[in-house]
Amino acid sequence: MSVSTIAADRSVCAPLPVLGRDVTVPLVTGGEVTYAALDYAASAPALQRVWDDVAAYAPYYGSVHRGAGYLSQLSTDLFENSRVAVAEFLGCRDDDQVVFTRSTTDSLNLLAAALPAGCQVFVFETEHHASLLPWKDARVTYLDAPGTRGEAVRTLERALADREPHGPALVCVTGASNVTGELWPVRELAAAAHAHGARIVLDAAQLAPHHPVSVRDLDVDWVAFSGHKLYAPFGSGVLAGRADWLREAEPYLAGGGASRKVARRADGGVDVEWHTTAARHEAGSPNVIGVYAIASACKALTEAGFDGLVAREQYLIGKVCDGLAEVPEVKVLSLFGDDASPRPAGAAPTRVGVVSFVVRGWNSSHFAAALSAEYGIGVRDGLFCAHPLVRTLLGGDPQEAGECGAPDGGTTSLNAIRVSFGAGTPDEHVDRFVRAVKELVRDGARWNYRTEDGRCVPDRG
């Protein structure tokens, strides 16, 4: 697909203002350049709107839920109204709960701790470790990596058909891969899960910042995501969905806020009556500013309009994929192949703004270090907390292939480079990235690099 086929959509939405958009960084070759933040999949920059909202509230910060003072009352209202805003953003059902956590990882560990006895969990090996690893107290069936979206649905259907006919079951699936950016068939997987009497939780960490997510429309039972990927700082996350398993589980943390009433018994012990609302799993003083930042980001993205945001992101995806396709030494990683190729304007998107690749003859850490030191471009290299998926995509055990050095046309490091972008990314950052890839492959690095603590860094002599 040519960039020109969707260039007309670029004007639908300008980049949203984000913090750090004017930050300059030094280059090893001399001078400075505006930093190109292309690591959104790890942590997206905060929206300026979010930062302004938080700054306006900060002088009024107070303890929540139990304070009698004006600031405590105001903060309590802000905290609970943020819960409502997140529920609206996610299209939650009337009886769903929104629980505030620290991150997607924390949310999925909370759900894992709330599983009913004997629950069987089904999860694809292609998941991020946050979705792959929390189920240590359950019976887990790990599903092989699918080659197409249709195969993903069929693989799940077969696994569920073979499970024990009785007892609880949970399917955990990503909405968009943090390695390839490819969109997964969430609605179809949810239908398959429910047809076999299972529930499903959606890891929306990479999906929610790029596309609208509706619990109701996708018919998922829970959704989890992180604020720091949704343009909101301060370390908060969300688990939203059905209340019954959460209400019946032991509190995720025991302490103040989760308990409704505590009394000493005659035998010296303690009787506790726990809350049945979301507070049951929110013990301790909550991260009010982090929660408000998430709510602000939800409102900002909704008001900006996902149609325009998606259209512009698809334009940038086309630019990146077209540019990398012009470099024979570059291999873009993909599970679904042509099924995930960028689409022309008006077509249903197949991926979000996350693209991972390897470069023949280059250690990936060396290539990423050169992008940063010589071009002021921040990307990520490694295994992206998805080791089984990267192993599948690269056809080998993840490892470093030697020391830093100039490309020699030989083997490539068995990890990858990931470029990721979103609502705040200007055209120039993507153009600079594509140009830098072509120049590095053609001319090599202009600086010497050395290995330090397992990573390539500029050798400053």
HUPE-V260327 format. One record per backbone hydrogen bond with DSSP energy under -0.5 kcal/mol. NH is the residue of the N-H (numbers start at 1). CO is the residue of the C=O. Records with the same first field share a line. If there is no record, write none. Layout:
NH=CO, CO
This chain:
5=2
6=3
7=3
9=6
10=7
11=8
12=9
13=10
16=423
19=46
21=18
23=20
25=33
27=31
28=373
30=27
33=25
35=23
36=376
37=35
38=36, 378
40=420
42=39
43=39
44=228
47=231
48=17
49=17
51=47
52=48
53=49
54=50
55=51
56=52
57=53
58=54
59=55
60=57
61=58
66=64
73=69
74=70
75=71
76=72
77=73
78=74
79=75
80=76
81=77
82=78
83=79
84=80
85=81
86=82
87=83
88=84
89=85
90=86
91=88
92=87
96=93
97=241
99=97, 239
101=237
107=103
108=104
109=105
110=106
111=107
112=108
113=109
114=110, 111
115=112
119=116
120=168
121=139
122=170
123=141
124=172
125=143
127=124
129=385
131=128
132=128
133=129
136=134
138=135
139=119
140=138
141=121
142=140
143=123, 141
152=148
153=149
154=150
155=151
156=152
157=153
158=154
159=155
160=156
161=157
162=158
163=160
170=120
171=199
172=122
173=201
175=203
177=182
181=177
183=350
184=175
186=184
189=185
190=186
191=187
192=188
193=189
194=190
195=191
196=192, 193
197=194
198=193
199=169
201=171
202=222
203=173, 201
204=202, 224
208=204
210=207
211=207
215=90, 213
216=91
218=214
219=215
220=215
221=200
222=200
223=240
224=202
225=238
227=236
229=226
230=227
232=227
237=101
238=225
239=99
240=223
241=97
242=221
247=243
248=244
249=245
255=253
258=255
259=255
260=273
261=273
263=271
265=269
268=265
271=263
273=261
274=272
275=258
280=277
281=278
282=279
284=256
288=286
291=287
292=288
293=289
294=290
295=291
296=292
297=293
298=294
299=295
300=296
301=297
302=298
303=299
304=300
305=301
309=305
310=306
311=307
312=308
313=309
314=310
315=311
316=312
317=313
318=314
319=315
320=316
321=317
322=318
323=319
324=320
325=321
326=322, 323
327=324
328=326
330=327
331=358
332=330
333=356
339=336
340=337
341=338
345=5
347=344
352=181
354=352
355=419
357=417
358=331
360=329
361=410
362=359
367=363
368=364
369=365
370=366
371=367
372=368
373=369
374=370
375=370, 371
376=372
377=371
378=36
379=377
380=418
382=416
386=383
390=386
391=387
392=388
393=389
394=390
395=391
396=391
399=414
402=400
408=361
413=362
414=399
415=413
416=382
417=357
418=380
419=355
420=38
421=353
425=422
426=424
429=426
430=426
431=427
432=428
433=429
434=430
435=431
436=432
437=433
438=434
439=435
440=436
441=437
442=438
443=439
444=439, 440
450=457
452=455
455=452
457=450
459=448
460=458
